[in-house]
Amino acid sequence: MDSSIPELYAQTYDAAVPDWPGEIDFYRALAAEATSNGQAVLEIACGTGRVALRLAQAGARVVGIDLSAAMLDVARAKGAGLPNARWLQADMKSFDLGETFGLIIMPGHSFQFMLTPQDQLSCLACIDRHLAPGGAFVVHLDHQDVAWLGGLRSGQGGVFSVTSEVTHPTTGRRVRASQAWTYEPSTQTAIAVTRWEEIGPGGEVTASRQGQPVRLHCVFRFEMEHLLARAGLEVEAVYGDFQRGALTDGSSDMVWVARKPQALEGAVRDV
């Protein structure tokens, strides 16, 4: 892979990925609950700190972990001077931070990077170990559009379409991103290839870079419910948006809120 792609992706991420409607207020309310209990917040796959920084600015103690050093570099630069925000490089399926949190969040469909049941359960086991009794876990997923996935098995598969066009924050150049998707039904895996093009003043393409395929697991509703149960977490709610609307056939997102049961004196909990 072109070594400049992770840096380019990180530098243009905030401009290319807007907040979901109501998203930040949703997380702020839960972060305030953790803060009132004297507990910190953990964001897994925090990226550039798009969410975590807003929670820290609202007064929460926040730890953000991500696998990408380039994304964390952007987060640290944006959060310079915020003493209540820490950034650590870690794998979401094998991290050990030596502390627990009153709220753990996984925004932006990041859980879908877990491609197998083993990876999914390893990730959720790490979350369970780091979640204080009574603490909340929020995971944001795609609500799968089976018509779109079916289309990827026919004429739509592998066709590039523009997903964003933003101004690079350092160079001032326009950067256009396009993606081509395919789908493997046997593994419930959607595969995206992204192409970045720098656009000159006359609209001409002056440079082009293409990333390696990125694989994302397509999680369905009851699959997620079973995974949370296997991890020992109790589902509090599943929403179709961040305004706490019901999950319906037309919902494009699933927002799960689960909690770790309160410890019972003398009880032994199966994990």
For each residue, the residues with C-beta under 8 A, 3 or more apart:
1: 5 211 212
2: 5 209 210 211
3: 6
4: 7 8 209
5: 1 2 8 9 196 209 211
6: 3 9 10 68 69 70 71
7: 4 10 11 70
8: 4 5 11 12 175 196 209
9: 5 6 12 13 70 71 194 196 211
10: 6 7 13 47 48 68 70 71 73 74
11: 7 8 74 168 169 170
12: 8 9 15 16 164 166 168 169 175 177 196
13: 9 10 16 17 47 48 50 71 74
14: 17 48 50 74
15: 12 164 166 167 169
16: 12 13 163 164 166 177
17: 13 14 50 108 164
18:
19: 23 24 50
20: 23 140 241 242 253
21: 241 242 243
22: 25 26 241 242 243
23: 19 20 26 27 51 107 140 242
24: 19 27 28 51 54
25: 22 28 29 242
26: 22 23 29 30 138 242 243 244 255
27: 23 24 30 31 51 54 55 105 107 138
28: 24 25 31 32 54 55 58
29: 25 26 32 33
30: 26 27 33 34 103 105 136 138 257
31: 27 28 34 35 41 55 58 60 62 103
32: 28 29 35 36 58 59 60
33: 29 30 36 37 102 103 136
34: 30 31 37 39 40 41 60 101 102 103 135 136
35: 31 32 38 39 41 59 60 61 102
36: 32 33
37: 33 34 102
38: 35 102
39: 34 35 100 101 102 103 132 135
40: 34 60 61 62 63 99 101 102
41: 31 34 35 52 55 60 61 62 63 101 102 103 104 105
42: 62 63 64 65 97 101 103 104 105 130
43: 46 51 52 55 62 63 64 65 104 105 106 107
44: 65 92 104 105 106 110 123 127
45: 65 66 67 92 106 107 108 110 113
46: 43 49 50 51 52 64 65 66 71 72 75 87
47: 10 13 50 66 68 71 74 75 108
48: 10 13 14 71 74 75 78
49: 46 52 53 64 74 75 78 79 85 87
50: 13 14 17 19 46 47 53 54 107 108
51: 23 24 27 43 46 54 55 105 107 108
52: 41 43 46 49 55 56 62 64 75 79 85
53: 49 50 56 57 62 75 78 79 82 85
54: 24 27 28 50 51 57 58
55: 27 28 31 41 43 51 52 58 60 62
56: 52 53 59 60 61 62 79 82 84 85
57: 53 54 82
58: 28 31 32 54 55
59: 32 35 56 84
60: 31 32 34 35 40 41 55 56 84
61: 35 40 41 56 84
62: 31 40 41 42 43 52 53 55 56 84 85 86
63: 40 41 42 43 85 86 87 88 97 101
64: 42 43 46 49 52 72 75 85 86 87 88
65: 42 43 44 45 46 87 88 89 90 92 95 97
66: 45 46 47 71 72 75 87 89 90
67: 45 89 90 91 92
68: 6 10 47 71 72 89
69: 6 72 73 89
70: 6 7 9 10 73 74
71: 6 9 10 13 46 47 48 66 68 74 75
72: 46 64 66 68 69 75 76 87 88 89
73: 10 69 70 76 77
74: 10 11 13 14 47 48 49 70 71 77 78
75: 46 47 48 49 52 53 64 66 71 72 78 79 87
76: 72 73 79 80 87
77: 73 74 80
78: 48 49 53 74 75
79: 49 52 53 56 75 76 82 85 87
80: 76 77
81:
82: 53 56 57 79 85
83:
84: 56 59 60 61 62
85: 49 52 53 56 62 63 64 79 82
86: 62 63 64
87: 46 49 63 64 65 66 72 75 76 79
88: 63 64 65 72 97
89: 65 66 67 68 69 72
90: 65 66 67 94 95 97
91: 67 94 95
92: 44 45 65 67 95 106 110 113 114 123 126
93: 114 119 122 123 126
94: 90 91 122 126
95: 65 90 91 92 126 130
96: 126 129
97: 42 63 65 88 90 130
98:
99: 40 130
100: 39 129 130 131 132 135
101: 34 39 40 41 42 63 104 130 131 132 135
102: 33 34 35 37 38 39 40 41 132 134 135 136
103: 30 31 33 34 39 41 42 135 136 137 138
104: 41 42 43 44 101 127 130 131 135 136 137 138
105: 27 30 41 42 43 44 51 137 138 139
106: 43 44 45 92 110 111 137 138 139 140
107: 23 27 43 45 50 51 110 138 140
108: 17 45 47 50 51 140
109: 112 140 141 142 216
110: 44 45 92 106 107 113
111: 106 114 120 123 139 141 219
112: 109 141 142 216 217 218 219
113: 45 92 110 215 216 217
114: 92 93 111 119 120 122 123 217
115: 119 187 189 215 217
116: 119 120 217
117: 120 121 227
118: 121 122
119: 93 114 115 116 122 123
120: 111 114 116 117 123 124 217 227
121: 117 118 124 125 227 230 231
122: 93 94 114 118 119 125 126
123: 44 92 93 111 114 119 120 126 127
124: 120 121 127 128 227 228 230 231 233
125: 121 122 128 129 231 271
126: 92 93 94 95 96 122 123 129 130
127: 44 104 123 124 130 131 137 231 233
128: 124 125 131 231 232 233 260 271
129: 96 100 125 126
130: 42 95 97 99 100 101 104 126 127
131: 100 101 104 127 128 135 136 137 233 260
132: 39 100 101 102 135 260
133: 260 261 262 263
134: 102 259 260 261 262
135: 34 39 100 101 102 103 104 131 132 259 260
136: 30 33 34 102 103 104 131 236 257 258 259
137: 103 104 105 106 127 131 233 256 257 258 259 260
138: 26 27 30 103 104 105 106 107 255 256 257 258
139: 105 106 111 224 255 256 258
140: 20 23 106 107 108 109 253 254 255 256
141: 109 111 112 219 224 253 254 255 256
142: 109 112 145 218 219 252 253 254
143: 221 240 247 251 252 253 254
144: 149 218 219 220
145: 142 148 149 252
146: 149 150
147: 150 151
148: 145 151 152 156
149: 144 145 146 152 153 183 185 190 218
150: 146 147 153 154
151: 147 148 154 155 156 157
152: 148 149 156 157 181 182 183 190
153: 149 150 157 183 185
154: 150 151 157
155: 151 159
156: 148 151 152 159 181
157: 151 152 153 154 181 182 183
158: 180 181 182
159: 155 156 180
160: 178 179 180 193 195
161: 178 179 180
162: 165 176 177 178
163: 16 177 178 179 194
164: 12 15 16 17 176 177
165: 162 174 175 176 177 199
166: 12 15 16 174 175 177
167: 15 172 173 174 175
168: 11 12 171 172 173 174 175 198
169: 11 12 15
170: 11
171: 168
172: 167 168
173: 167 168 198 199 206
174: 165 166 167 168 198 199
175: 8 12 165 166 167 168 196 197 198 199
176: 162 164 165 196 197 199
177: 12 16 162 163 164 165 166 194 195 196 197
178: 160 161 162 163 194 195 197
179: 160 161 163 192 193 194 195
180: 158 159 160 161 192 193 195
181: 152 156 157 158 190 191 192
182: 152 157 158 190 191
183: 149 152 153 157 189 190 191 218
184: 187 188 189 190 191
185: 149 153 188
186:
187: 115 184 217
188: 184 185 217 218 219 220
189: 115 183 184 215 216 217 218
190: 149 152 181 182 183 184 215 216 218
191: 181 182 183 184 213 214 215 216
192: 179 180 181 213 214 216
193: 160 179 180 210 211 212 213 214
194: 9 163 177 178 179 210 211 214
195: 160 177 178 179 180 208 209 210 211
196: 5 8 9 12 175 176 177 208 209 210 211
197: 175 176 177 178 205 207 208
198: 168 173 174 175 205 206 207 208
199: 165 173 174 175 176 203 204 205 206
200: 203 204 205 206
201:
202:
203: 199 200
204: 199 200
205: 197 198 199 200 208
206: 173 198 199 200
207: 197 198
208: 195 196 197 198 205
209: 2 4 5 8 195 196
210: 2 193 194 195 196
211: 1 2 5 9 193 194 195 196 214
212: 1 193
213: 191 192 193
214: 191 192 193 194 211
215: 113 115 189 190 191
216: 109 112 113 189 190 191 192
217: 112 113 114 115 116 120 187 188 189
218: 112 142 144 149 183 188 189 190
219: 111 112 141 142 144 188 223 224 254
220: 144 188 223 224
221: 143 224 225 238 247 254
222: 225 226
223: 219 220 226 227
224: 139 141 219 220 221 227 228 238 254 256
225: 221 222 228 229 235 238
226: 222 223 229 230
227: 117 120 121 124 223 224 230 231
228: 124 224 225 231 233 234 235 256 258
229: 225 226 232 233 235
230: 121 124 226 227
231: 121 124 125 127 128 227 228
232: 128 229 260 261 269 270 271
233: 124 127 128 131 137 228 229 258 259 260
234: 228 258 259 260 261
235: 225 228 229 238 256 257 258
236: 136 257 258 259
237: 244 256 257
238: 221 224 225 235 247 254 255 256 257
239: 242 243 244 245 246 247 254 255 257
240: 143 245 246 247 248 251 253 254 255
241: 20 21 22 244 245 251 253 255
242: 20 21 22 23 25 26 239 253 255
243: 21 22 26 239
244: 26 237 239 241
245: 239 240 241 248 251
246: 239 240
247: 143 221 238 239 240 251 254
248: 240 245 251
249:
250:
251: 143 240 241 245 247 248 254
252: 142 143 145
253: 20 140 141 142 143 240 241 242
254: 140 141 142 143 219 221 224 238 239 240 247 251
255: 26 138 139 140 141 238 239 240 241 242
256: 137 138 139 140 141 224 228 235 237 238
257: 30 136 137 138 235 236 237 238 239
258: 136 137 138 139 228 233 234 235 236
259: 134 135 136 137 233 234 236
260: 128 131 132 133 134 135 137 232 233 234
261: 133 134 232 234 264 269
262: 133 134
263: 133 267 269
264: 261 267
265:
266:
267: 263 264
268:
269: 232 261 263
270: 232
271: 125 128 232
